[in-house]
Amino acid sequence: MASTLVGLEITEESVRAVEVRKGRTPVLLAAGEVPLPPDAARDSEVLDRDVVAMALRQLWSTAGIKGREVTLGVGSRRILVREYTTQAMAPAMLKQALPYQVQDLLPVPANQAVLDFYPLGQQGDQVSGMLVAAVAETMEQLVATTNRAKLRTKTVDLLPFGLARVAKRIAVQGDAVAMVHIGDHTTHVVISTDGVPHFVRMIPIDVPTAASRRHDDALLAFSDVVLDELALETVPPMPASVTRTRANLRTGGANDPAIGDLITRIRSTISFFAARPGAPRLAAACVSGAGYLAPGVADALTRAFDIPVRPLNVTDIVKVGAGLTLTDDLAFNAVATLGVLLGETN
């Protein structure tokens, strides 16, 4: 049995992975990130299998990751996560019945979707929980891409559920906390108590980060690797790959409309949950993701809430191995990547 676990995340900007040594006190042994060119991937969706597989091979080489079996964290605006109540039944029977029960909720036919149900509680003969649905072709493409990079996908897990496990590790027992992970293009909001998620929302939005402003320089180096290993004479045209103007390449600041929109969406999402009958009182909001480091975001979040707002990076969750140095962006971004491993570390 392997003594380490590897978490992997594929975003629109990059591929990111962490390797953790299992045990009562998990230790982060390796972590890294390799940028992706435009149109190679979206959050948790592969568009160019060859380029993403190449980035994965480069990531394993440069970050010194040893394990080849991965837990793949996914989370995008195209994955459906919603509360759902159904008749209590054995898990095997529910798995068979679910496609027929939820067909009207899905954007694709049930036989083209991957479905999961996360039970949270039962009252009488009714069980309530969270329904998760993703397009099967998207998941198959992700697994095929990791295979091409000579990796094996052991498990696919929802990033917000990983954030709920992080909350269990860092929060006081019994406290309900809002976990907010601000990525480059998607922000995850999860309300949980003792690792059990009450509410999940994924918010599409661009936030300028230091990493995204360095992204183009890194792409120049990555294009050389693509040339060498794919044996291409020229890199296929990537429109404005170095000079493009995108929201996440702006300087940002307290008056940036993108930041104002982000804070409004996060605040309204948490307020919506807090106003529900019987909702637990929130003890704090824990914020991860490199978007938290963007100019103006931390101050705006602190002003937006009347509960403590706590920044969160991987060093707050696990011990970091000797000699491993993380950039601030990676330390904050990798919280979600690490979270999908926390149910397996003991």
C-alpha positions as CSV (number, residue, x, y, z in Angstrom):
1,M,0.0,0.0,0.0
2,A,1.3,3.4,-0.9
3,S,2.6,5.6,1.9
4,T,1.7,8.8,0.2
5,L,-1.4,10.4,-1.4
6,V,-1.5,12.7,-4.4
7,G,-4.2,15.3,-5.0
8,L,-4.6,16.8,-8.5
9,E,-6.6,19.7,-9.8
10,I,-7.0,20.9,-13.4
11,T,-8.0,24.6,-13.8
12,E,-8.3,27.0,-16.7
13,E,-4.9,28.5,-15.7
14,S,-2.9,25.5,-14.6
15,V,-2.5,22.0,-13.4
16,R,-1.8,21.7,-9.7
17,A,-0.8,18.8,-7.4
18,V,0.2,18.0,-3.8
19,E,1.7,14.9,-2.3
20,V,1.1,14.1,1.3
21,R,2.6,11.4,3.5
22,K,-0.2,9.5,5.3
23,G,-0.3,9.2,9.1
24,R,-1.9,10.7,12.2
25,T,0.0,13.9,11.4
26,P,0.0,14.2,7.6
27,V,3.1,15.9,6.0
28,L,3.1,17.8,2.8
29,L,6.1,16.3,0.9
30,A,5.7,18.0,-2.6
31,A,3.5,20.6,-4.3
32,G,3.7,22.4,-7.6
33,E,1.8,24.1,-10.4
34,V,2.4,24.3,-14.2
35,P,0.6,26.9,-16.3
36,L,-1.7,26.0,-19.2
37,P,-2.0,27.9,-22.4
38,P,-5.4,29.4,-23.3
39,D,-8.1,26.9,-24.5
40,A,-6.2,23.9,-23.1
41,A,-8.7,23.5,-20.2
42,R,-11.5,25.1,-18.3
43,D,-12.0,24.5,-14.6
44,S,-12.2,20.7,-14.3
45,E,-12.6,20.2,-18.1
46,V,-9.9,19.2,-20.6
47,L,-10.1,20.8,-24.0
48,D,-6.7,19.8,-25.4
49,R,-5.7,16.4,-24.0
50,D,-2.1,16.4,-25.4
51,V,-1.2,19.8,-23.9
52,V,-2.7,19.1,-20.5
53,A,-1.0,15.6,-20.4
54,M,2.3,17.3,-21.2
55,A,1.8,19.8,-18.4
56,L,1.1,17.0,-16.0
57,R,4.3,15.2,-17.0
58,Q,6.2,18.5,-16.5
59,L,4.5,19.0,-13.1
60,W,5.5,15.6,-11.8
61,S,9.1,16.2,-13.0
62,T,9.6,19.7,-11.6
63,A,7.7,19.3,-8.3
64,G,9.3,16.0,-7.5
65,I,6.1,14.1,-7.0
66,K,6.6,10.4,-6.7
67,G,3.1,8.9,-6.5
68,R,1.4,8.0,-9.8
69,E,-2.1,7.3,-8.3
70,V,-4.1,10.5,-7.9
71,T,-7.3,11.7,-6.3
72,L,-8.7,14.2,-8.8
73,G,-10.5,17.2,-7.4
74,V,-13.2,18.7,-9.6
75,G,-15.4,21.8,-9.2
76,S,-16.9,24.0,-12.0
77,R,-20.0,25.9,-12.8
78,R,-21.0,23.0,-15.1
79,I,-21.2,20.5,-12.2
80,L,-24.7,20.5,-10.6
81,V,-24.7,20.5,-6.8
82,R,-28.1,20.9,-5.1
83,E,-30.0,19.7,-2.1
84,Y,-32.2,16.7,-2.7
85,T,-34.6,14.6,-0.7
86,T,-35.7,11.1,-1.6
87,Q,-37.1,7.9,0.0
88,A,-34.6,6.1,2.2
89,M,-33.3,2.9,0.6
90,A,-30.2,0.8,0.5
91,P,-27.3,2.5,-1.3
92,A,-27.2,0.0,-4.1
93,M,-31.0,0.5,-4.8
94,L,-30.6,4.3,-4.6
95,K,-27.8,4.2,-7.1
96,Q,-30.1,2.4,-9.5
97,A,-33.2,4.6,-8.9
98,L,-31.4,8.0,-8.9
99,P,-31.1,8.5,-12.7
100,Y,-34.9,8.0,-13.0
101,Q,-35.7,10.3,-10.1
102,V,-33.5,13.3,-11.1
103,Q,-33.8,13.2,-14.9
104,D,-35.8,16.5,-14.9
105,L,-33.1,18.3,-12.9
106,L,-30.3,17.4,-15.3
107,P,-29.1,19.4,-18.3
108,V,-28.3,16.2,-20.2
109,P,-30.0,12.7,-20.4
110,A,-29.3,10.7,-17.2
111,N,-27.4,8.1,-19.2
112,Q,-24.9,10.8,-20.1
113,A,-24.4,12.0,-16.5
114,V,-22.3,10.8,-13.6
115,L,-24.5,11.0,-10.4
116,D,-23.7,10.8,-6.7
117,F,-25.8,11.4,-3.6
118,Y,-24.2,12.6,-0.3
119,P,-26.7,11.8,2.5
120,L,-26.8,14.3,5.3
121,G,-29.7,13.2,7.5
122,Q,-32.9,11.2,7.7
123,Q,-36.4,12.0,9.0
124,G,-38.9,9.2,8.9
125,D,-38.6,7.4,5.6
126,Q,-37.1,10.4,3.8
127,V,-33.3,11.0,3.5
128,S,-31.9,14.4,2.7
129,G,-28.6,15.2,1.2
130,M,-26.7,16.7,-1.8
131,L,-27.1,15.6,-5.3
132,V,-24.0,15.9,-7.5
133,A,-24.2,15.5,-11.2
134,A,-21.5,15.9,-13.9
135,V,-21.4,15.2,-17.6
136,A,-20.0,11.7,-18.1
137,E,-18.0,12.7,-21.2
138,T,-16.2,15.5,-19.2
139,M,-15.2,13.0,-16.4
140,E,-14.0,10.4,-19.0
141,Q,-11.9,13.1,-20.7
142,L,-10.2,14.0,-17.4
143,V,-9.4,10.4,-16.6
144,A,-8.1,9.7,-20.1
145,T,-5.8,12.7,-19.8
146,T,-4.3,11.5,-16.6
147,N,-3.8,8.1,-18.2
148,R,-2.0,9.7,-21.1
149,A,0.4,11.3,-18.5
150,K,1.0,7.8,-17.1
151,L,-1.1,8.6,-14.0
152,R,-4.0,6.6,-12.6
153,T,-7.1,8.3,-11.3
154,K,-8.1,6.4,-8.2
155,T,-11.0,8.7,-7.1
156,V,-12.8,11.8,-8.4
157,D,-14.0,14.0,-5.6
158,L,-15.8,17.3,-5.5
159,L,-13.5,20.2,-4.4
160,P,-16.2,21.8,-2.1
161,F,-16.5,18.5,-0.2
162,G,-12.7,18.6,0.3
163,L,-13.0,22.1,1.7
164,A,-15.6,20.8,4.2
165,R,-13.0,18.3,5.4
166,V,-10.5,21.1,5.7
167,A,-13.0,22.9,7.9
168,K,-13.2,19.9,10.2
169,R,-9.5,20.0,10.7
170,I,-9.1,23.7,11.5
171,A,-12.4,24.7,13.2
172,V,-13.6,24.3,16.7
173,Q,-15.8,21.2,17.1
174,G,-19.5,22.1,16.7
175,D,-18.8,25.4,15.0
176,A,-20.4,26.1,11.6
177,V,-17.9,27.9,9.3
178,A,-18.1,29.3,5.8
179,M,-15.3,28.0,3.6
180,V,-14.6,30.4,0.7
181,H,-12.0,29.4,-1.9
182,I,-11.3,32.2,-4.4
183,G,-9.8,30.7,-7.6
184,D,-9.0,32.5,-10.9
185,H,-12.3,31.7,-12.5
186,T,-14.5,29.9,-10.0
187,T,-15.1,30.7,-6.3
188,H,-16.4,27.9,-4.1
189,V,-18.5,28.6,-1.0
190,V,-19.2,25.8,1.4
191,I,-21.0,26.0,4.8
192,S,-20.1,23.1,7.0
193,T,-20.1,21.8,10.6
194,D,-17.6,19.1,11.7
195,G,-16.8,18.3,8.1
196,V,-20.4,17.9,7.0
197,P,-21.4,20.3,4.3
198,H,-24.8,22.0,4.7
199,F,-24.7,24.2,1.6
200,V,-22.5,24.4,-1.5
201,R,-22.4,27.1,-4.2
202,M,-19.9,27.6,-7.1
203,I,-19.6,31.1,-8.3
204,P,-18.1,31.9,-11.8
205,I,-16.0,35.0,-11.6
206,D,-12.5,36.3,-12.6
207,V,-10.3,37.7,-9.9
208,P,-6.8,39.1,-10.7
209,T,-4.0,37.3,-8.9
210,A,-0.2,37.7,-8.8
211,A,0.0,34.2,-10.4
212,S,-2.2,35.1,-13.3
213,R,-0.1,38.3,-13.9
214,R,3.0,36.0,-14.2
215,H,1.1,33.5,-16.3
216,D,2.3,34.6,-19.7
217,D,6.0,34.5,-18.8
218,A,5.6,30.9,-17.6
219,L,3.7,30.0,-20.8
220,L,6.7,30.9,-22.9
221,A,8.8,28.4,-21.1
222,F,6.1,25.8,-21.3
223,S,5.7,26.2,-25.0
224,D,9.3,25.1,-25.5
225,V,8.5,21.8,-23.7
226,V,5.5,21.3,-25.9
227,L,7.7,21.8,-28.9
228,D,10.3,19.3,-27.8
229,E,8.0,16.5,-26.5
230,L,5.2,16.7,-29.1
231,A,7.8,17.1,-31.9
232,L,5.9,20.0,-33.4
233,E,7.6,22.4,-35.8
234,T,5.7,25.4,-34.5
235,V,3.4,25.9,-31.6
236,P,-0.2,26.2,-32.8
237,P,-1.4,29.8,-32.8
238,M,-2.7,30.9,-29.4
239,P,-4.5,34.1,-30.0
240,A,-3.1,36.9,-27.8
241,S,-1.5,34.3,-25.5
242,V,1.1,36.8,-24.3
243,T,-0.7,40.2,-24.9
244,R,-4.3,39.2,-24.2
245,T,-6.3,41.5,-22.0
246,R,-8.3,39.5,-19.5
247,A,-10.0,40.4,-16.3
248,N,-7.6,38.2,-14.3
249,L,-4.5,40.0,-15.7
250,R,-5.5,43.4,-14.5
251,T,-3.7,45.1,-11.6
252,G,-6.8,45.0,-9.5
253,G,-7.5,47.1,-6.4
254,A,-10.2,48.1,-4.0
255,N,-12.2,49.9,-6.6
256,D,-11.9,47.1,-9.2
257,P,-15.5,46.2,-10.4
258,A,-14.5,42.5,-10.5
259,I,-13.6,42.5,-6.8
260,G,-16.8,44.4,-5.9
261,D,-18.9,41.8,-7.8
262,L,-17.0,39.0,-6.1
263,I,-17.6,40.3,-2.6
264,T,-21.3,41.0,-3.4
265,R,-21.8,37.4,-4.6
266,I,-20.0,35.8,-1.7
267,R,-21.9,38.0,0.8
268,S,-25.3,37.3,-0.8
269,T,-24.6,33.5,-0.9
270,I,-23.7,33.4,2.8
271,S,-26.6,35.7,3.7
272,F,-29.0,33.4,1.8
273,F,-27.9,30.4,3.8
274,A,-27.9,32.3,7.1
275,A,-31.5,33.4,6.5
276,R,-32.8,29.9,6.2
277,P,-35.0,28.5,9.0
278,G,-32.8,26.5,11.4
279,A,-29.5,27.5,9.8
280,P,-26.7,27.3,12.3
281,R,-25.0,30.6,13.4
282,L,-21.6,31.0,11.6
283,A,-18.5,31.3,13.7
284,A,-16.2,32.5,11.0
285,A,-15.4,32.7,7.3
286,C,-12.1,30.9,6.3
287,V,-10.8,32.1,2.9
288,S,-8.3,30.3,0.7
289,G,-7.3,30.6,-3.0
290,A,-4.8,33.0,-4.4
291,G,-7.7,35.4,-5.2
292,Y,-7.6,36.3,-1.5
293,L,-4.2,37.8,-2.0
294,A,-5.4,40.1,-4.8
295,P,-5.2,43.8,-3.9
296,G,-8.3,44.9,-2.0
297,V,-9.9,41.5,-1.5
298,A,-8.9,40.9,2.1
299,D,-10.0,44.3,3.3
300,A,-13.3,44.1,1.3
301,L,-14.1,40.7,2.8
302,T,-13.4,41.9,6.3
303,R,-15.7,44.9,5.9
304,A,-18.4,42.7,4.3
305,F,-19.0,40.4,7.2
306,D,-19.7,40.8,11.0
307,I,-18.0,37.5,11.6
308,P,-14.2,36.9,11.7
309,V,-12.6,36.5,8.3
310,R,-9.6,34.2,8.5
311,P,-7.0,33.6,5.7
312,L,-6.2,30.0,5.2
313,N,-3.3,28.3,3.4
314,V,-1.9,24.7,3.4
315,T,0.6,25.5,6.3
316,D,-2.5,26.0,8.6
317,I,-3.7,22.5,7.7
318,V,-0.8,20.1,7.5
319,K,2.9,20.1,8.4
320,V,5.2,21.0,5.6
321,G,8.1,18.8,4.9
322,A,11.7,20.0,5.5
323,G,13.1,21.8,2.4
324,L,9.7,22.3,0.7
325,T,9.2,26.0,-0.1
326,L,5.8,27.3,-1.3
327,T,5.0,30.5,-3.0
328,D,2.1,32.4,-1.4
329,D,-0.1,31.8,-4.4
330,L,0.5,28.0,-4.3
331,A,0.1,27.9,-0.5
332,F,-3.4,29.5,-0.8
333,N,-4.5,27.7,-4.1
334,A,-3.5,24.2,-2.9
335,V,-5.9,24.3,0.0
336,A,-8.6,22.9,-2.2
337,T,-6.3,20.4,-3.9
338,L,-5.2,19.2,-0.5
339,G,-8.8,19.0,0.9
340,V,-9.8,16.1,-1.4
341,L,-7.1,13.9,0.4
342,L,-8.1,14.6,4.0
343,G,-10.5,11.7,4.2
344,E,-7.7,9.3,3.4
345,T,-4.7,10.5,5.3
346,N,-5.0,8.3,8.4
